[in-house]
Amino acid sequence: MNPQAQATSTGQSRARSSRFARSASAVGALAVLAVNGLGCGTELGGPADDEEATASIDQAATNPWPTSWTSSNPATSTVKDDAGFTAIHYQSSSGTKTKALGTSATWTFQTPAPANADIIFTWDYSGNHGTAQASARLRAFADGPNGSHTEIFLVGTQDKMQPVSGAFGGNGFSNRFETALRVYEGYTYGFIVEGADSDVSPILQGDLNVQYRAEKIVKSVQFGGQLWPAGSGFSNVEAIAPPGAFITEVRVYWTNNVIAAMSWAYSDNSCVHTGPCLVAGPNGNSLNQFSSGNITFNSSERLGSCNIRDSGWGNRSLRELVLAKHPALDSAQTKSVTFGPNGFDNDRMTDTNGDYLVGFYGAYNNDNFFASIGLITRKPQ
């Protein structure tokens, strides 16, 4: 990862999956706290919506990832995409002249995303922007539901371009790095390239070669009694890992009757918590007095299956949760962990087929129990 890469968003500070691919609902998302460990605070909230539970927000997509690129200046640029490799070239001997920048020009390359996904990029950017005050800026962007817009600055910053002479090697420059970008079905994503120099005869040309893989984000069927949307007395719960990250630990807390709280940590060292956390729980018990257990995942371990078991009376609370690692991916460390009190009435299983576990969603009762829960996973390509 390029240490100078910067990310900004005019939408939510952390990209979250939308309820549907093309129209996002108003959901009550958990606060995602950038802390080391699982001692997170709780922030439940948000109104319920009127949607029904759905099997997934994505369909199985073709491989390679289909694209249909457009350019803001096709006369001086080209884009070729072939089975996970995109080659972009731009060249111009003219542009907008300003006193501050000399001559500058901007190219925007974009394509609609065919599905919700994390795209993992390896970038190779090189060019020649002349000799006099030459500078460049490169950013990736993705539009999303509810007007959200995320940008990742790879060369330069939001405030200014980056000089590309001297340390970058004379008149030419090159840079190579990796990053991840979350994209949304039906919304555009792409790259914005800017260049400037003060030569009498300006030169602005460069090549951006991108090797990528698209890993689809899938929302499983939500199992339990009170499905999405949550009714009166319930709160909607949803949180998803940052682009390219995955869950490294799940910790579950339960009483004699119900699963009362969950924590999960991401590979970027942030974590999420829902339920009573270091505060009074049901019947005045503190969280430390609850039963608890955990399961961990490293980069080679992925989820094989999940059993969701609930009790059949009342609003049907979540009783047991069974997470099993995929046995074919790391057989030496294959493990299945059962969380929750013994005994259940309904048992449903979801087969993730070796997906990365990246989040959970569901409905949480104001009396401190889960009425339903579902998985959010990322499918490796």
C-alpha positions as CSV (number, residue, x, y, z in Angstrom):
1,M,0.0,0.0,0.0
2,N,1.3,3.4,-0.9
3,P,1.9,5.3,2.4
4,Q,1.1,8.6,0.8
5,A,-2.3,7.4,-0.4
6,Q,-5.2,9.4,1.2
7,A,-8.9,8.6,1.2
8,T,-11.7,11.0,1.5
9,S,-15.5,10.6,1.3
10,T,-18.3,13.1,1.0
11,G,-20.7,10.4,2.1
12,Q,-20.3,8.1,5.0
13,S,-16.9,8.0,6.7
14,R,-16.8,4.3,6.3
15,A,-18.2,2.6,3.2
16,R,-21.1,0.3,4.0
17,S,-23.0,-2.1,1.9
18,S,-26.4,-0.8,0.7
19,R,-29.6,-2.6,1.4
20,F,-30.1,-3.1,-2.3
21,A,-27.7,-2.6,-5.1
22,R,-29.3,0.4,-6.7
23,S,-31.2,2.0,-3.9
24,A,-29.9,2.3,-0.3
25,S,-32.3,2.3,2.6
26,A,-32.0,4.4,5.7
27,V,-30.4,1.9,8.1
28,G,-29.2,2.2,11.7
29,A,-25.6,1.3,11.3
30,L,-23.2,0.5,14.2
31,A,-20.5,2.9,15.1
32,V,-17.2,1.5,13.8
33,L,-14.4,2.5,16.2
34,A,-10.8,2.5,15.1
35,V,-9.3,0.9,18.2
36,N,-7.0,-2.0,18.8
37,G,-8.9,-4.9,20.4
38,L,-12.6,-5.6,21.0
39,G,-13.4,-3.2,23.9
40,C,-15.7,-1.1,21.7
41,G,-18.5,1.2,22.8
42,T,-22.1,0.7,21.6
43,E,-24.1,2.9,19.4
44,L,-27.4,1.4,18.3
45,G,-29.8,3.6,16.4
46,G,-31.6,4.4,13.3
47,P,-35.3,4.0,12.3
48,A,-36.7,0.8,10.8
49,D,-37.5,0.7,7.1
50,D,-40.2,-1.2,5.3
51,E,-38.2,-3.6,3.2
52,E,-38.4,-7.4,3.4
53,A,-35.4,-9.6,3.9
54,T,-33.7,-10.7,0.7
55,A,-31.4,-13.6,-0.1
56,S,-28.5,-11.5,-1.4
57,I,-27.7,-8.0,-2.8
58,D,-25.6,-9.4,-5.6
59,Q,-26.0,-12.0,-8.3
60,A,-23.1,-14.2,-9.4
61,A,-21.2,-12.2,-11.8
62,T,-19.2,-13.2,-14.8
63,N,-15.4,-13.5,-14.7
64,P,-13.6,-11.4,-15.9
65,W,-15.2,-8.3,-14.5
66,P,-17.1,-6.6,-17.4
67,T,-16.4,-2.9,-18.1
68,S,-17.5,-0.2,-20.5
69,W,-15.1,2.7,-20.2
70,T,-15.7,6.3,-21.2
71,S,-13.2,9.2,-21.1
72,S,-13.8,12.9,-20.6
73,N,-11.4,13.6,-23.5
74,P,-11.4,10.6,-25.9
75,A,-9.5,12.6,-28.6
76,T,-6.3,12.5,-26.4
77,S,-6.8,9.3,-24.4
78,T,-7.4,5.5,-24.8
79,V,-8.6,2.8,-22.5
80,K,-8.1,-1.0,-23.1
81,D,-9.5,-3.6,-20.7
82,D,-8.7,-7.3,-21.0
83,A,-9.4,-9.9,-18.4
84,G,-8.5,-8.0,-15.3
85,F,-5.9,-5.6,-16.8
86,T,-6.8,-2.0,-17.7
87,A,-4.4,0.1,-19.8
88,I,-5.0,3.9,-19.9
89,H,-3.0,6.4,-22.0
90,Y,-3.4,10.1,-22.1
91,Q,-1.4,12.8,-24.1
92,S,-1.9,16.4,-24.7
93,S,0.2,19.3,-25.9
94,S,-2.4,21.9,-24.9
95,G,-4.5,22.6,-21.9
96,T,-5.9,25.3,-19.7
97,K,-3.4,28.1,-19.0
98,T,-3.4,29.7,-15.5
99,K,-0.8,31.9,-13.7
100,A,-0.6,29.4,-10.8
101,L,-0.2,26.2,-12.8
102,G,1.1,27.2,-16.2
103,T,-0.7,24.7,-18.5
104,S,-2.9,22.0,-16.9
105,A,-5.3,19.3,-18.1
106,T,-7.6,16.7,-16.5
107,W,-8.8,13.4,-17.8
108,T,-11.6,11.4,-16.2
109,F,-11.9,7.6,-17.0
110,Q,-15.0,5.8,-15.6
111,T,-17.2,2.8,-16.0
112,P,-20.4,1.5,-14.2
113,A,-19.9,-1.3,-11.7
114,P,-21.8,-4.5,-12.6
115,A,-22.1,-5.6,-8.9
116,N,-21.3,-4.6,-5.3
117,A,-17.6,-5.5,-4.8
118,D,-14.3,-4.6,-3.4
119,I,-11.8,-4.1,-6.3
120,I,-8.2,-4.9,-5.3
121,F,-5.9,-2.9,-7.5
122,T,-2.2,-2.9,-8.3
123,W,-1.3,0.4,-10.0
124,D,1.6,1.3,-12.3
125,Y,1.6,5.0,-13.1
126,S,4.3,6.7,-15.3
127,G,4.5,9.7,-17.5
128,N,6.2,12.9,-18.6
129,H,4.8,16.3,-17.6
130,G,7.7,18.4,-18.9
131,T,10.5,20.1,-17.0
132,A,9.2,23.4,-15.6
133,Q,7.2,23.0,-12.4
134,A,5.9,19.6,-13.6
135,S,3.2,18.1,-11.3
136,A,0.6,15.4,-11.3
137,R,-2.3,14.1,-9.3
138,L,-3.9,10.7,-9.5
139,R,-7.0,9.5,-7.7
140,A,-9.5,6.7,-7.8
141,F,-13.1,7.4,-7.1
142,A,-16.4,5.5,-6.6
143,D,-19.9,6.9,-6.5
144,G,-22.5,5.1,-4.4
145,P,-26.0,5.2,-2.9
146,N,-27.5,8.3,-1.4
147,G,-25.1,10.5,-3.2
148,S,-22.0,9.1,-1.5
149,H,-18.7,9.7,-3.3
150,T,-15.3,8.2,-2.2
151,E,-11.9,9.3,-3.5
152,I,-8.5,7.8,-2.8
153,F,-5.6,10.1,-3.6
154,L,-2.6,8.0,-4.9
155,V,-0.4,10.8,-6.3
156,G,-0.9,14.3,-4.8
157,T,-3.4,15.3,-2.2
158,Q,-6.9,16.8,-2.1
159,D,-5.2,20.3,-1.7
160,K,-2.5,20.2,-4.3
161,M,-0.7,18.2,-7.0
162,Q,2.6,16.5,-6.4
163,P,5.8,17.6,-8.1
164,V,7.0,14.9,-10.5
165,S,10.5,16.0,-11.3
166,G,13.7,15.5,-9.4
167,A,13.0,12.6,-7.0
168,F,10.8,11.0,-9.7
169,G,13.7,10.9,-12.2
170,G,14.2,13.9,-14.5
171,N,11.4,14.7,-16.8
172,G,9.7,11.3,-16.4
173,F,8.2,9.8,-13.3
174,S,6.8,6.4,-12.2
175,N,5.1,5.0,-9.2
176,R,3.6,1.6,-8.2
177,F,1.4,0.7,-5.4
178,E,-1.7,-1.3,-4.3
179,T,-5.1,-0.3,-2.8
180,A,-8.7,-1.4,-2.6
181,L,-11.9,0.5,-3.6
182,R,-15.5,-0.4,-2.8
183,V,-17.8,-0.1,-5.8
184,Y,-21.6,-0.3,-6.0
185,E,-23.8,-1.9,-8.7
186,G,-25.0,0.6,-11.3
187,Y,-22.8,3.4,-10.0
188,T,-19.6,4.6,-11.7
189,Y,-16.1,4.3,-10.5
190,G,-12.8,5.1,-12.2
191,F,-9.7,7.3,-12.2
192,I,-9.0,11.1,-12.5
193,V,-5.6,12.1,-13.8
194,E,-4.3,15.7,-13.7
195,G,-1.1,17.2,-15.0
196,A,0.5,20.6,-15.1
197,D,3.8,22.2,-16.3
198,S,5.0,25.6,-17.2
199,D,7.0,24.9,-20.3
200,V,6.7,27.1,-23.4
201,S,5.8,23.9,-25.3
202,P,3.9,21.9,-22.7
203,I,4.0,18.1,-22.6
204,L,1.4,16.2,-20.6
205,Q,1.4,12.4,-21.2
206,G,1.3,9.3,-19.2
207,D,0.2,5.7,-18.8
208,L,-1.8,4.1,-16.0
209,N,-1.8,0.3,-16.0
210,V,-4.0,-1.4,-13.5
211,Q,-4.1,-5.1,-12.6
212,Y,-7.2,-5.9,-10.6
213,R,-9.5,-8.5,-9.2
214,A,-13.1,-7.9,-8.2
215,E,-14.4,-9.7,-5.1
216,K,-18.2,-9.6,-4.8
217,I,-19.9,-8.6,-1.6
218,V,-22.9,-10.8,-0.8
219,K,-25.5,-10.5,1.9
220,S,-26.9,-13.9,3.1
221,V,-30.5,-14.7,4.1
222,Q,-31.2,-13.1,7.4
223,F,-32.4,-15.8,9.8
224,G,-34.4,-15.5,13.0
225,G,-37.8,-14.2,14.2
226,Q,-37.9,-10.5,13.6
227,L,-36.4,-10.1,10.1
228,W,-35.3,-6.8,8.5
229,P,-36.8,-4.3,8.9
230,A,-37.0,-4.2,12.6
231,G,-40.4,-3.4,14.1
232,S,-41.3,-1.4,17.2
233,G,-38.8,-2.0,20.0
234,F,-36.0,-3.2,17.7
235,S,-33.0,-1.5,16.1
236,N,-31.5,-2.4,12.7
237,V,-27.9,-3.5,12.9
238,E,-25.4,-3.5,10.0
239,A,-21.6,-3.0,9.8
240,I,-19.1,-4.1,7.1
241,A,-15.3,-4.2,6.8
242,P,-13.4,-1.4,5.0
243,P,-12.6,-2.2,1.4
244,G,-10.2,-5.1,1.1
245,A,-10.3,-5.9,4.8
246,F,-11.9,-9.0,6.5
247,I,-13.0,-10.1,10.0
248,T,-10.1,-11.5,12.0
249,E,-12.1,-12.3,15.2
250,V,-15.7,-12.8,16.3
251,R,-16.5,-12.7,20.0
252,V,-20.0,-13.6,21.3
253,Y,-21.6,-13.0,24.7
254,W,-24.7,-14.8,26.0
255,T,-26.9,-15.2,29.1
256,N,-28.7,-18.5,30.1
257,N,-31.4,-17.7,27.5
258,V,-30.2,-15.5,24.6
259,I,-27.1,-14.2,22.7
260,A,-26.9,-10.7,24.2
261,A,-23.9,-9.1,22.4
262,M,-21.3,-9.5,19.7
263,S,-17.9,-8.0,18.8
264,W,-16.0,-8.4,15.6
265,A,-12.5,-7.1,14.7
266,Y,-11.2,-6.3,11.2
267,S,-7.8,-6.8,9.7
268,D,-7.2,-3.1,9.8
269,N,-7.4,-3.3,13.6
270,S,-10.8,-1.5,13.9
271,C,-13.7,-3.2,15.5
272,V,-17.5,-3.2,16.0
273,H,-19.6,-4.0,19.0
274,T,-23.3,-4.4,19.4
275,G,-25.2,-5.2,22.6
276,P,-24.4,-4.2,26.2
277,C,-20.7,-3.4,26.5
278,L,-19.2,-2.8,29.9
279,V,-22.6,-1.5,31.0
280,A,-25.5,-3.0,32.9
281,G,-27.0,-5.9,30.9
282,P,-30.2,-8.0,31.4
283,N,-31.1,-8.3,35.1
284,G,-28.3,-6.0,36.1
285,N,-25.5,-8.4,35.0
286,S,-22.4,-6.7,33.5
287,L,-21.0,-8.0,30.3
288,N,-18.0,-9.5,32.1
289,Q,-20.5,-11.8,33.9
290,F,-21.9,-13.2,30.6
291,S,-20.6,-16.4,29.0
292,S,-18.3,-15.7,26.1
293,G,-16.3,-17.3,23.3
294,N,-14.4,-16.4,20.2
295,I,-13.2,-17.6,16.8
296,T,-10.3,-16.1,14.9
297,F,-9.4,-16.0,11.1
298,N,-6.1,-15.3,9.5
299,S,-5.5,-14.3,5.8
300,S,-5.5,-18.0,4.7
301,E,-8.6,-19.0,6.7
302,R,-12.1,-18.3,5.4
303,L,-15.6,-19.1,6.5
304,G,-17.1,-22.5,5.5
305,S,-20.6,-22.4,6.9
306,C,-22.7,-20.8,9.6
307,N,-25.6,-22.2,11.6
308,I,-28.1,-19.8,13.0
309,R,-30.4,-21.2,15.7
310,D,-33.2,-19.5,17.5
311,S,-35.9,-20.2,20.1
312,G,-39.4,-20.6,18.8
313,W,-41.4,-18.7,21.4
314,G,-42.3,-15.0,21.5
315,N,-40.3,-12.9,19.1
316,R,-37.9,-15.8,18.5
317,S,-34.5,-14.7,19.9
318,L,-31.1,-15.8,18.6
319,R,-30.1,-18.8,20.7
320,E,-27.0,-20.3,19.1
321,L,-24.5,-19.3,16.4
322,V,-22.1,-21.8,14.9
323,L,-19.2,-20.6,12.7
324,A,-17.1,-23.1,10.9
325,K,-13.9,-22.5,9.0
326,H,-13.6,-23.9,5.5
327,P,-11.8,-27.3,5.8
328,A,-10.2,-27.3,2.4
329,L,-8.4,-23.9,2.8
330,D,-6.5,-24.6,6.0
331,S,-7.2,-28.1,7.2
332,A,-4.5,-28.0,10.0
333,Q,-6.5,-25.2,11.7
334,T,-10.0,-26.1,10.7
335,K,-12.3,-25.2,13.6
336,S,-16.0,-25.0,14.4
337,V,-17.2,-22.9,17.3
338,T,-20.7,-22.9,18.9
339,F,-21.8,-19.8,20.7
340,G,-24.8,-19.4,22.9
341,P,-26.9,-21.3,25.5
342,N,-27.8,-25.0,24.8
343,G,-31.1,-25.8,23.3
344,F,-32.9,-24.3,20.2
345,D,-36.0,-24.8,18.1
346,N,-35.1,-23.7,14.6
347,D,-31.8,-24.3,12.8
348,R,-30.8,-22.7,9.5
349,M,-27.5,-23.0,7.7
350,T,-25.8,-20.8,5.1
351,D,-23.0,-22.2,3.1
352,T,-20.4,-19.5,2.3
353,N,-18.2,-21.7,0.2
354,G,-14.9,-20.3,1.5
355,D,-15.9,-16.6,1.5
356,Y,-14.2,-13.9,3.6
357,L,-16.4,-12.9,6.5
358,V,-16.7,-9.1,6.4
359,G,-19.7,-8.1,8.4
360,F,-23.1,-8.9,10.1
361,Y,-26.5,-7.4,9.9
362,G,-29.8,-8.0,11.6
363,A,-32.4,-6.8,14.2
364,Y,-31.6,-6.2,17.9
365,N,-34.2,-5.9,20.6
366,N,-34.1,-3.0,23.0
367,D,-34.2,-5.5,25.8
368,N,-30.8,-6.7,24.8
369,F,-31.1,-9.7,22.5
370,F,-30.7,-10.5,18.8
371,A,-34.0,-11.2,17.1
372,S,-32.3,-12.1,13.8
373,I,-28.9,-12.0,12.2
374,G,-27.3,-12.4,8.8
375,L,-23.8,-12.6,7.3
376,I,-22.1,-10.2,4.9
377,T,-19.3,-12.0,3.0
378,R,-16.8,-11.2,0.2
379,K,-16.3,-13.8,-2.5
380,P,-12.7,-14.3,-3.6
381,Q,-12.2,-14.4,-7.4
